[in-house]
Amino acid sequence: MDIDQKIGLLHGLYAIVVAYFTDSIVASLNLGNLNLLNTLALGFLLAYPMLFVTKWLFKLSKDDFWFKEWLTKGFILYFLTWLMMWAVFHNF
């Protein structure tokens, strides 16, 4: 496995965990119509720390792993996985 695959796998697994917790947290708040907006905001906020975790875990410098690279290698996979799994958890 090269480093890009490891980054993708890490973000995918993190997205599943975050989807479960965002569904649980927002559902417990019982905000009515604002559930989707609050869930999206919380999902975006919880994605950002993975940029630093990825840099730390794989010992990448700023030159090796820029914000733009994180968007393409980690965040897109995170967001799509998170959104799909949140919908699954929300409906069951």
N, C-alpha and C positions, 0 to 999 in steps of 0.2 A: 504494500500500500504506500503510495506516495503521500506527501504532506497535504495536497489538495483534497484527496479522498478522506484523510483523517479529519481535516477541518470540516468537511461536509457531513461526515458521520457524527462528529461531536455536536454540530449545530442541529442536526436532525433529531438526535436523542434529547437534547436540551429542549427542543421545540415541543416534543411530546410531553415532557414533564411540566413545562410552563403552560401548555394548553390545559392540562388537568387542573393546575392550581388557579389559573385565571378564570376558568369556568366555576370553580368552587368559590373563589373569593367574590366575584361579581354576582353570582347567584345568591350568595348569603347576604349581600347588601340590599337586594330586592329593590332595585331602582326603576323598575318598569321599562319604559321605552328606551332608556339610556344604557341598557345592558350592552348593546353592540358597540357603542362609542366608547364606553368605559373599558370594555374588553380590548378593543383595538389599541387604545392608549396604553393600557397596562402591558399588552403584548409588545408594543414598540419599545416601551421603557425597559422592559426586562431583556430585550435583545441586545441592547448596547453594551452591557458588561461583558458579553461574550467576545467582543473585540479585544478587550484587555486580557481575558482568560486565555484566548487563543494565542496572543502574543507571548504571554508568560509560559504557557504549557509547552509550546513548540520552540521557545526561545528565539522568537523572531524580532528583528529590529524594526524601527520605523521605515527604514529603506526597503526591507524585505516584505513588509505587510502594511500597506497604506490603507486608509479608510475606503478608498475606491475598490481595492482588491477585496476587502472584507465584504463590501456590498455584493460583489459578484460571486465570491466563493463561499460565503457563509450566510449572509443575511437573506438572500433570495430563497435559498433552501429552507432556512429557518422559518421565514414568513409563510411560505406555501405549506410546509408541514404543520406549522402551528395553527394556521387557519383551518386546514382540513381536520386536524385532530380536535380543535376546539368545537367545530361543528358536530363532530361525532359525540364528544363528551356532553355537549349542550343538549343534544337530542335524545340521549339515553339516560 
